[in-house]
Amino acid sequence: MSFIPLSWRPAWLTDRLPCRLGRRQFLATSLAVGFAAAVRPVSAEAIHTGEDGLNAGPVTIPVPGGALPAYQAYPSSGGPFPVVVVVQEIFGVHEYIRDVVRRIAKLGYVAIAPDLYFRQGDATRLADIHEILSTIVAKVPDDQVMADLDSTLAYAKTLKSANAARAGITGFCWGGRVVWLYAAHNPALKAAVAWYGMLGPTAWRPDDTPVLSLATSLKAPVLGLYGGRDTNIPPEQIARMQAALAGSPSSIVVYEKAGHGFHADYRPTYDKEAAEDGWARMTAWFKDHGV
């Protein structure tokens, strides 16, 4: 895969768990059905959010030429609830993303995670990160993703449980970049939160629009959450984006001691302090902007 620079490697690949797993780690790995194959073993710190008090499960969303699979959750009583679209990390809609959907639903939202790779393949089944990048991610065009997110919000408008006039979006890693793009695409969006999304050209589709060029095009306020030790996103790019956003409703928070994937509690990249602070900032951001 020559188009993937050797210098770009997910942080979790260079910071693996020890080969000898403790008993708790072994049990977590054995029972962690539904996590992406490329990110095992699963850490014992992986958070599990139950479905109690929720209507949760798979749904399909009409899109041109087919049906978009998605995972959805919302409180089982009350409503209508504002909507938060959850955009997958690079490994697809696996158990971590589904758990994030349930966490957001328990805050009083209709949360929906569409499978934005569904036309290209199932990234959750592939064990090799380079295969995921070359055979799936590199073949997913931005305009397709924007259209599928539009379809997701159109679907939300049909739900009696949802108030799609109050819609936000959040996403992680690959999905963090998508959040910036969608905030520049859809003027109906109320707010967005991007977790460590790429800001410059990506290794998998270097000709796509860099987020750095979108600072003056954002149609919704974006909160960017980044790690100061992220080896995949150069600190100078973060500083450039912060400068470009100065005076706008959008902003970036940098956790100086955190690396890439610091919210991913199932991986060794997890930084509990940064993850919890980022989550609190995300929920406040949505509330403050009418989501």
N, C-alpha and C positions, 0 to 999 in steps of 0.2 A: 504494500500500500504506500507507494512512494509519495502520494500527495499529502500524507500525514507526517509532518515534521517529527523527527525524533525528540525534539525539545518539547513537543506537546504531548504530554501524557497525563491522564487523569491522576490527581494526587493520590487517590486510593491505591493505584497500582504500585506506587513507590513507597507506600506506607502500610503494608499489609499487616494483618494480625499475625502473631507468632504461629509457627506450624503446629505446635502443641496447644490444642485448645483445652481450656479448663472445662469442668463439668457443666457449668452454666452456659458457657459458649457452645459446647457440644450439643446440649439440649436445644438451645435456640436455633442452631443450624439445622438440627434434625427436624424440628417442628415448623420451620419457617417456609411452609409451602406457599408459593405465590410470589416470592421475591425473584427478581431477575437472575438468570443463570450466571451472568457476568459479574455479579457482585457478591458471590458467596465465598467464604462463610459469612453468615449474618451475625452481627454483634449481639451480645446479650443485652445491650442497651436499647435494642430496637423497641419502639413504643407500639403498643397495641391498643387501639381504640375500638371498643365494642359497638355493636349496632343497637344496643338498648336505647329506646327513646327515639329511634330514627326509622325512617323508611329508606333502606339502602339496597343497592343492587345494580346489575347491569341494565342498560337501556340502549336503544338504537335511535339515531338522529337522522332524519331524511336529508340527504345531500344529492346533488346532481349525479345521476348514474349509480346510485347505491344507497347504502345505509352505514352511517358512521357509528361504530361501537363506542360506548362511553360507560363510565361508572358514576353513579349519582347517589346523593344522600341528602336528606332534609328532615327536620323534626317531624315526628309522627302526629303532632297536634299543633293547632294554631296556624298562623300564616295569614296572608301570603308573605313570604320571606324574600328579602333581597337575594340576588344571585352572585355567586363567585365562581368563575371558571378557573379550574386548576390545570395548568399546562405541565405535562410530564417532563421529567428530566430525560437525559439522553437514552436511558434504558427502557423507556416506554411506560405504559400504565401498569405498573406492577404493585405489589402489596404496599410498599411505602407510599406511593401516590394515592392509592385507595384509602390508606389510613389518614393521610392529610385531608382527603375529601370528608371523611367522617369527623375529623377534628373540627373542621370549618363548619360542618353542618350542625355540630353541637353548640356552636356559637350563635345559632339562629339564622342560618343561611340555607338556600338551595345551592349545593356545591356539585359541580359537574366536571369530570375529567374526560374529555374526548380522546380517543386513540388516534392521534394525528399522523401516525405511521401506517394506518391500516391498509392503505393501497400498496405500500411498498414491502411490508412484512412485519413479523412479530419479533421485536427486539428483545423481549423478555426471555425468549428461548435460546438466544445465542450467547455462548459462553465467552466469546472473544471480542474485546472492545473494538479492535480494528475491523473485524468483520461487520459489526454493527455500524460503524462509521462508513465503511465503503459500500456495503450492500443495501443499507437502508437510509441512514441519515443523509448521505450525500445525494440521494435521489428524491428527497422531499423538498419541493420548491416552496419558497416563501408565499407566493400567491395562492398556492393550494392551501397552506396553513391558514392564511387570512380568511379565505372563503369558508373553510371548515369551522373556524371560530365564529364567523358571522352566522353560519347555520346553527351552531350551538346556542347562540343567543336567540335566534329566531325560534328554535325549539323551546327554549325557556319561556318564551312569551305564551306558549300554548298550555303551560302548566298552571292549574288552579292554585297550586302551592307557592308559585313564584311571582314576585314583583320584579319583572325584568327591566323596568324603568330605573331600578337601582342596581346596576350591575358593575361588578369589579372583576379583576383578573389577577392571578398570581401564578408564578411558575419558577422552576428550579433548573439551573444549569442550561441545557438546550432550551428549556422552557422559559428561563429567565430572559434570554435574548428575544424570544418570541413575544414576551410581555411588552418589551420596549417597542417592537414593531407594531403590535396591535394597538398600543396607545397612540401611535402615530396614524393608525388606519381608521379607527372607529370613533367618530365624534360622540356617539351615544354612551360611551364608557364613562363611568363616574370616577374611577380611580384604579391604579395598578400598582402591584408590588413585584419587583423583579429580584429574585435571589441569584446572585453570582452569574448573571447572564453575560455571554461574550459581548464585548464592546467594539472590538475591531473586526477585521476580516477573519472568518472562521477557517480552520484547517480543512474542513470537509466540503465547504462551498465558498471558496475564497472570492468569487465574483459577486456574491450576494451583498445587499446593502449593509454597510457597517452601522451599528447603533450610534457610533460617534457622529454620524452625519445627520442624526434625527433630532438633536436637542431642540431645534427651533420649530420642529414639525409636530411635536406632541400635542394631541387633542385632549388628553386626560393627564392629571398629575401622576407622576411615577415616583415611587420610593424604591431606590436601588439599595440592596443589602449586599455588601462585598467583604471579602476577607483580605486583610493586609498581607497575608502570606500565601495568597493564591498564586500558584506557579503557572496557571493557565491564563490569567488575566493580568497583564503587566500593570504595575502601580501607576506608571505614567499615563496609561489609558484611563484609569479611574480618575486621576487628577485632571486630565483633559475634559472628561465628561462632567466632572464637578464644576469646572470653570465655565463650561458651555451652558450649564443649567443655572448659573448664578442669576438671581433676580427673577427666576421662573417659579411656578408652583411645585416643581419637582425637586428632588434632592437625593443625595447618596449618603449612606452611613457606612463607614469602614470599621470593621472589627480587626484591629491591628494584629492580634495574636491568632486569628482564625485563618484557615486555608480554604481551598475550594471544597464545596459540598459540606459546609459546616452544619447545615440543618439535617443532613441525612443520618438519622440516629441509628440506622442499621449498618453503617460503615465506620471504619476507624477514623474517618475524617471528621466525625461528629464533634462539635464543640458545644457543650451543653449551655454554657453561659451565653455565647453569641446566639445560639439557636433560640433560646428562651427570650432573650432581649429582642431579637428580630421578630419573633412571633408577636410579642406585645406591641411592637411598633407597627406591624402589619395590621393587627386588629384595630388599633387606634387610627391608623391611616384611613381604613375603610369607613369607620364611624365618622371621622372628621370630614370626610368627603361625600357623605350621603349614601354609602353602600350599606 
